[in-house]
Amino acid sequence: MSQADTDLRDLARAHGVHTEYSDLQGRQHLAGPDTLRALLQALGVEAGSETKVRDALHHTRNEERRRHLPLEHIVEAEQTSSLPLRAACQWCVTGETGSVLADGRADGVLNLPGLPIGYHNLQTTFADHRETTRILAPPARAPDLQSRTARHHSWGMTGALYGLRSAENGGLGTYADLSAAAASLGEMGAQFFGINPVHALGWADNKIISPYSPSHRGFFNTDHIAIQGGMGPSPQTSLIDYAAFRKHHASALEQAYAEFKSSAGQSAFLDWQCRAGPELAKFAQFETLSETYGPDFRGWPQKLRQPGPEAEMAAGERTEFHVWLQWQADTQIGTAQRAAQDAGMSLGLYLDLAVGPRPDGAEVWMNAATIARGVTIGAPPDHLSPKGQSWALAAHAPGPLATANYAPFRAMLRKLMGKCGLLRIDHALGLARSYWLPDDGSAGGYVTQPFTSLLAVIQIEAARAGCVVIGEDLGLVPAGFRDQMNAAGLYSYAVWQFETRSDGTILPASSLAPYGLACFGTHDTPTLSGFWHGTDIEWWRRVGWLDDAGHAIQHSRRARQRSSLRKVCGIAPEAGLTGIIDKVHAQLAAAPSELVSIQLDDALAVTEAQNLPGTIDAHPNWRRRLPVPVDGFGTSSALRHVADMMNTCRHTEPIRQKEEAPT
């Protein structure tokens, strides 16, 4: 290896770019020079030539030597801590409002007092320069099920919000349907109802339907806003026609806004708008400008490609409409959470945080300083997609994100956690390392993320909101990842159909992680019926991922999995689909996991999956409606049967406190 190659790899490692990784089969993949240069460039490090690499490496090492204290210090809230010093200094710790929490002079060691939960700054003045150190002070752990609900075990259901049928939604599930569904399930004993992400998809982009391809994760999807008086019943067809629905829905929203403007009593809206802060105005400006210039801001006039006075002026008064839409969505989701809790759900809504935003959307437009340029997020080949995945999502660069004190990440968490009792972080492995695909066509590679810092932010925001957090930890899991995540209070995510031995046979439900949420499948996997029949394998062949030989191999493997599932669940050879589903759910109910979720699709014996990862139009992703309308949930014998089983086996009654002895 030449000195130039050595320098490039040293520079990559210094900035958290992985020079190699192991796949699911244990094979090593080395990152080539093109990949390393592209990923460094995305991080803002010039590495286009040997000279630039040497200069960047020299600068990086000098910066490390120059500082007396680290850029960041993480300490458990209310606990004292110490930082070694190479020189004497004056120091001062300020809180989030700028108030002084502690100060003094130190020599040899800087002893910090216990600090409240939150984000603080340590300012140090040395003889020749000043430094700033970020301080993250999380609680010992994020809230868990017992501290939040006084229960040892809990169960709930998950389903596609967009797929809910009702007499008034006009074709797409609404937040009012969410209220009704959560209330019905809560009355059956479910403690949470989980749905797909409800991030903003972009008012002007009618082609985007995936809830995992948002324009901005800190604002809500307006497609689900319920119209007072309704829009007529859901069509009887099994698949959603988004274009037809959105045309009708947009017209209804415009009319509702016009009626709102002509009415009296707008103080509640104005109060909410003031509390929402300046980011809401920027988002509304983006939505307004997209109506004129298109949904991809990268093609807008140069002066409008970032927030500022020009964008504000160009957007004009129309921004209030988009602010109003966010108020409607925010209010209706809040109503759904209250309906869930009023019906007996101790956790209520179970929301989902997507991996990242689209590169052309509002989140990137509003956060240019923290976004990694020239790359998108994806995944190497795994059990979800044999060919690997390109998610076409933007990433926040770890260094700039930290410099911004994690503000975009904090804001997203705060928004979502304020509306739910349970939050799932999709692809939580991305908190530790993220697989980036360069736009120039170079092979993908991993980039280290500030895992400990991001965990601290999650703990802080979860503690403030009283929210339980699940980290979706499927895929290539780095050593120690789950232990560190669980120690911080985040639950693991156990998808039973992936919990297998080396020969592919399925382990018993008793082996599922106790400190986790257990489920049979997700929106990205075959349903229980689809798994049993190999429907996903047939789709893989249909889209061209399997030849005849591969098709036969996969069906043979699935046959072994079915056989093993029969054994661990006690499924008789003559059992029909209903009996198979019943046995699987009974085993899940008895699993040691603190949280268990059942998919509505599985409870209702639906065969086709909501999504086939790695496809866009080759499979009807995100379009399938549930067979039972929301107003039929309460009378559905299938849902009642699952609920009765869960209530019997899960022992979800609150833990009774010991009575004090009489005095």
N, C-alpha and C positions, 0 to 999 in steps of 0.2 A: 504493500500500500504506500502510495506516494505521500509526501508531507502535505500536499494540497488536500488529498483525500482525508488525511488524519485531521487537519485543521477544520475541514468542513464537518466531519463527524463530531469533533469536540465542540464546535460551535452549536451544532444541532442539539447535542446533549445538554449544553449549558442553558439552552432555551426550552428544554422540555420536549424536543422532537425525538421520537424513538427511532433508533437506527436499525431496529429489528423487532419482530414480534412472533409469537407462536400462535398457530391456528387451532381449531377444535381438535384436529388430529395430531397435534403436537409438532407439526412441521414448522421449521424456522423460515421466516421471510425477511430478507435483508432489504432495507430501504436504499434505493439507488441515489446517485448524486442529484438527478433531476427532481426526485421527490423531496429530498432534503432541502434543496434550494427553494422549491416552490412553497414548502411549508414554512421555512424561515421567512420568506418574503411576506407570507400571509400574516406572520407575527410582527411585521414591521422591521425585520432585520435584513439589511442589504447583504446578499450573498451571491450576486450575479457573476462575480469573477473571483479569481484567487486573491487578488489584492483586497477586494471588499471583504472577503471572508477573513483574511488576516487582520484587517482593520477592525472589523466587528468583534472578533475574538479578543483582540487587545483591549478594546473599549469595555467589553463585558467584564474582563478580569480586573481592569482598573477600577471599575465601579464597585465591584465586590470588595476590593481592598480599601477603597476610600471611606466607606461608611463605617462608623463605630457601632451602630445599632442596626438590627434588621429592619426591613421595610414594613414588616408586619409582626405583630405579637398577639397570640391567641391565649387567653387565660379564662378559666371558668369564673363566671360571675361571682362576686363577693369573696373571692379567694385572693390572697396576696401572692405576688410573684416577684422575681428578681431578674435583672438583665445585667450581665457583666459589661464593664466599661474599660476601654483602653486609655481614657482620659477623663478628667473632671468635667462636669457640665452643670448648668442650670436646667431644670426640667419643669414641665407643666402638662397636666392632663386635662383636656377639655371634653365635655360631653356633646351630645347631638345638637343641643341648642346653643353651643358655644360657651356655656358656663364652665368655670374652672372647678374641677373635681378634686384636684390635689396638685401640689407643686413643692419644689424644694431644690436642694443642691446635693449632688452625688459625686463620689470619687471611688473608683474601683468596682462598685456595684450599685445599681439603681434599684431600690426597693419600692415596688408599687403597692399601694393599698388595695383592698378589695374594691371592685368597681361594679356598678349596677349592670344588669343585662342590657346590652346594646353595643353601639359603635362609638368609639372614642379616638382621640388623637393625642399622641405623646409628642410634644415639642421639646427638643433638646438644643441647647446652645453651648457649643464648645468654643475653645479659644479662637479657632480659625474658621469655623463654619457652623451652620445650623442644619438640623435634620428633623424629619417628621416620620413618625412610626404609627401606622394604623393599629388600633387595638380592637380586637373582636372579643367581646365578653359574653359567650353563650351560657345558658344554664348547663347543668351536668348532663341532662338528657332532654330531648324533645318530649312533649306529652305522649304518654302511652295509653292503651285502652283502659287499664285499671284506674289511672289517675284522672282520666277524662270522663269515664262513664261508671266507675265502680264495678266493672264487670271483668271476669277473667277470660270470657269467651264472647264472641259476637258473630253474627252472620248478617248477610245482606244480599242484594241482587244487583246485577249490572245489566245495562241495555243501551241500545242506540237511541239517543234523544231524537235524532232526525227521523227514525223509523217508527215513532209512536203514532198510532192512528187515533183520531178523535172526530167528533161531530162538528168541530169548528175550526180545525187548523188549516184547512184548504190544501193540504198535501205534504206538509213537513211538520214534524213535532215541534211544539212551542214550549215556552217556559211555563205557560198555564197547564199544558199537558204534563210537564214535569211535576208541578205541584200535585196534580191529581194522581199521578202514578206513585209518587212518593207517599202520599197520604194512604192510598190503598195498601201498598206494601208495608207501611208502618203499622197499619191496623192488623196486619197478619203476623206481626212480630219481627219483621226485618228491622235491623238497626242502622242500615245505610242503604242508599240507592246510588250506584255508580253509573256515570254516563261518559260519553266521549268528550274530548276537549270542547269548550265553548268559547275559544279564542276568536277574535275578529278575523274574518276571512278577506275583508276588503269589499266595500260597497260597489265599486266599479268592475270588479273582476268576477264575471258571471261564470267563468270556466272552472274556477276552483270549488271543489266540493269536499275534499278531504279535510276533516277536522284537525289532522296532523300536519297541514301545510298552511299555517296561519300567516296573516299579514302582520299581526301584532298580538303577542301573548298576554299583554297587560290590559287589553280591552276585550269586550264581549261581542259574540256573533249576533248580528241583528236579524239574521234569517229566522231566529226562533222567537222573536217578539210576537206576543199574542195581540191580536187586534180586537178591541172591544166590540162585541156583537158578532165576532167570528167571521170566517171566510168560507164557510161551507164545509162539508165533511171531506175527509181524506178520500181520494179516489180508491176504487177497489183494486186497482192494479198493484202488483207486488213490488214494482220498482218505482222510485221517485223520479219525476221529470223536473229537475231543478230549474231549467230555463223557464218553463211555463209557470212554475210556482213563484219564482222570483219576480217575474213581470207583474203578476197579480199582487204579490205581497208588497212590492215597492210602491205601487200605486196606492194601496191601502194605507201604507205608512205615511206617504205624502199627504193624503187626505186627513189622517188622524192628527198630523202635525199642524195642518192648517186650522183644524177645529180647535186644537190646543191654543194656538196663537190668538184666536178670536175670543177665547174664554177668559174669564177672570180667575184670580187665584193661582198665580204662577210662582208664588213665593217658595214653595217646596223645591221646585226645579232650580231656582236661583240659589237657594241655600246649598243644595247638593253640588251645584256647579262650582261654587266658591270653595267647598271642602275638597273637591276633586283635584285641584292644583293645576299648574301650568302645563303638565304633560297632556292633559285632556285636550287643551286648546290646540296643541301641536298635532295631535292625532286627528282632530276634527279638520284641521287645515289640510292634512294629507288626503283625507277622504274627499274633501271638497275639490282639491286640485285634481284628484284622479278622475273626477267626473268630466273634466275638460281635457286633460292631457293623457288620460289612459292610466291603467293600474300599475304600470312599471315606471317608477320615478326616474330610472336611469335614462329614459328617453325624453324627459321633460326639458324645457329650456334650462340652461346652465344655472341661472340665478335662482331657480326654484328647486334645485336638487338637494337642498338642505333646508332645515327650518331657519327662519329669520324674518326680518321686516318685509322683504319682498314676498315671501310665501304668505305671510299674514295678510298683506294688502291684496294680493291676487285672490286669496280665498274669499275675503269679504264676509258679508253677513250670512252667507249660506252655511258657514261653519256651525251656526246655532242648531241647524237641523241635525247635524251629526252628533253634536253634544246631546241633544234631546234624545236621539236614538240610544246613546249609551246610558242615559238616565233611565229610559224605559227598560232596557235589558238588565241593568243593575238592580232596579227596583223589583222586577219580576223574578229574578233569580233569588233575591232576598226573600220574597214572598214564598217561593218554593221551599227554601230552607226552613222557614218558620212552619209551613204546612207539614213538612216531614217531621219536625220535632214535636209539633202539636199532636201528631198521630202516634207518637211514642218512639220515634227513632232517636236513640241517644246520640248518634253521630250525624244523622241527616244525610245531606248530599255528600257524595264521594266524587270529587272532581279530578281532572287530569291535566298535568302540565306537559305540553308537547316539548320535543327535543329542541326545536329552534324555529325561527321564522323564515319565510320565503326571502330570497335575496332582493326581490323587487318591491317589498312591502314596507309598511309604515314603521315597523320596529327598526329595520336597518336604516331607513331615512332619518329617523329620530336619534339614532345612536351611532353615527358615523365614527366617532372617536374610539369606540370599543369593538367594532365589528372587524373580524378577520377578512381580508380582501383576497379574492382570487381563489377561494376554496368553498366547498360545500361539505355538509356532513353526510356520512353514509355508514356502511358496515361491511366488513369482509364476509365471504361466504360462511353461512351457518345454517342451523336447522330451520330457521324461518324462511330463508331464501338461499337455495343451493348456488346461485350465481352471484351472491353478494347484492348489496343494495346501494343505490344512490338516492338519497332522500331529497336532494335539491333544496336543502335548508342551509341558512347562514349560521355562522358560529360567532360567538363573542370571543375575542382573543384574550387569553388569561391575564397577560400583563396589563393591558389597557383597562380591562374590567376591574382589576384590583385597584389600579390608580383612581378609577372612578368610585372607589369604595363600594363596589358591587351594586351600584344604584339601580341599573336596569333589572338585575336579578332580584334584588330586594323588593322592588316595586311590583313585579309580577307575583311573587309569593304573597305579598301583603294583600293584593287584590283578590287572589283566589282563596287564600286562607280565611279571608273575611266573609266568604260566602259558603263555607262548607265545614264539616267536622272531620273529614278525611280527605287527604290529598295524595294522589299517586304521581310520582315523578317518573315520567316515561324515560326509558333507557338511562337509568340512574348511573350506569357505568360511565356515562359521559361526564359525571362529576369528577371522575378520577383520570380518565383519558378519553379522547374523542378521535374518531377515525375521520380524517379529512381527505377529500378528493380534490386535487388541484384542477382548476378550470383548463389548464394547458394540456390536459390529457395524460399527465404523468401518473404513475401508480399511486394509490392512496397510502397513507401512513398514519400512525398514531401521534397525538400531541398530548402531553401531560397537562392536566388541569389542576388548579389549587384545591384539591379534594378536601383537606382539613378546613380550609377557609370557607368553602362553599357549604360544608356541613355545619360550620358555626353559624353562618347566615341563616340556614334552614332552621337550626335550633332556636335562634333568636326570634325569627318571625313566627315559628310554630308556637313558641311559648307565649308570645304576645297575643296570638289569635286563639289559643287553646285548641290547636289543630293537630290531629294524629297524621303522621306522614308514612307513606309506603314508598320505598325505592325499588323500582322495577329492575331487578338485577339478573336478567337473563342474558345469555351469550357468553363471550370470552371474559370470564371473571378473573381479574388480577388477584394474586395471592394476598390474603388479609383484607380484601375489600369488604366482604360481608361482615366480618368481625368488627371492623372500624365503623361501618354504617350502623350496625345494631347497637354498638356501644354508645353511639350518639343518640339512640332512641328511635331510629328509623326502622320500620319493619321491612323484612324481605318479602319477595313476591314469588310464590311457589306455584308454577303451572304444572299440574300433576302429569299431564301427558308427556312432559319433558323430563320428569324425574325417573330416569332409567338406569339400569345396569349397563356395563360395557357392551353386552350383547344386544342392547336395545329393549330388553324386557322391562316392563314397568314395575317400579317398586310399590310396596303397599302404602296406603295413605298414612299409616302410622309413622312413616319415615319423613313426612313433610315437616318443614321447619316450624318449631313451636312459636318462635318469635317472627311470625310472618303472616301474610295473607295467602291462603290456599284457594285455588280454583282449578277446575279441570282445563279450561281454555280461556282464550281472550278474543278480542276482535280480530287479531292477527293469526289465529289458529283455526283449524276446522272445528266446527261445533262437535258436540259429543256424537250426534248422529252421523255427521260428516266424517269424523274420525273412524267410526266403526265401519262405515261403508267405503272408506278410502276416497272420498270425494275430492279432497285436496290433491291426492296423487293424480287423479284424472284431470284436474285442472292444470297441474304441472305439465302433464303430457300435452294437453290441449294448447298451451301457450308456447310449447316447443322447448321446454327445459329437460324433458326426458325422451330418450329414444326407446325402442321396444325393450332392449335389455335393461335399461334403467327403470323402466316402468315395472317390469317383472320383479326386479330386485326390491323396489320400494313396496310393492304389494306383499312380497314375501316377508319383509321386515314388519309390515303392519299386521300380518297374520300372527307373527310371534307376539306382537304387542297385545293384540286382542286376546290371545291365549293367556298371556300373563295377567291381563286385567280380569279375565274370567276367574282365574285362580284367587287373586287377592280380594276380589269382590264377592266370590261365591255365586257367580252367574251360571245358571243352568244351561246346558247345551240347547235346550228348546226355547229359551227365553226370547221373547220378542223385543222390539225396540223400547217400548215403554218399561218393560221389566229391567232391561239393561240400564237405562237411564236412572231408574229408581235405585238399583243396587249401587251404582257409582255415587249417586248423591248421598246415599246412606253412609258410605265409607267416608266421603268428604265431611259429613256432619260429625263423624266420630274422630276426625283427624285432630292431632294435638295443637294445630295452629290456632293462635288466639283469634284470628279473623278468617272467615270462610265466605266466599262469594259464589253465587250461582248465577249463571247467565240466563236471562229471560229466554234467549234462543234455545238453550238446552232444556229448560223447564217446559217449554212449549214444543219440544221435539222438532225444531227447525233443522234442516239438513245443510243448507248453503251458508257459507261464512260471510261475515260483513266485509272482509278485506282479504285479498291475496297479496301479501307483501311482495314488492318488486314489480308490480303491475300498476297500470293507470287505467287504460281503457280495455285491456284484454280480458278483464274480469269486472263485473258490475260492482266495483267497490263503493261503499258508503251510500248505496241506493236501496237497500232491502228494507221493506216495511215488516213490522211484526204482524203475525196473523190475528192477534187479539187486540181490539181497541182498548184504550185506557179505561173507558167506563165499564169494560168487561173484566178488568183485573180482579175486582172483588168477588166476582161470581165464577171465576175460572177454577175448575176443579183441579187442573194441573198445578196452578200456582198455589192453591190452598194445600194440596198434598205435600208439595216441597216445603212449604212454610211449617206445616204441622211436624214434619220429620225433623226439620232444623230446630224448632222450638223444643222438641222432646230430647234430642240428642246433644244440643249445644249447651244446655244449662246456662242460658243467657240472663238469668235474673241478676239484678244488682247484688253485690256482696253486702251482706248485712253486717253492720258494725256491732262489735261486742257491747252489750249493755254494761254500763258502769255499776259496780257494786253499790248498794245503798249505803249511805253514810249516817 
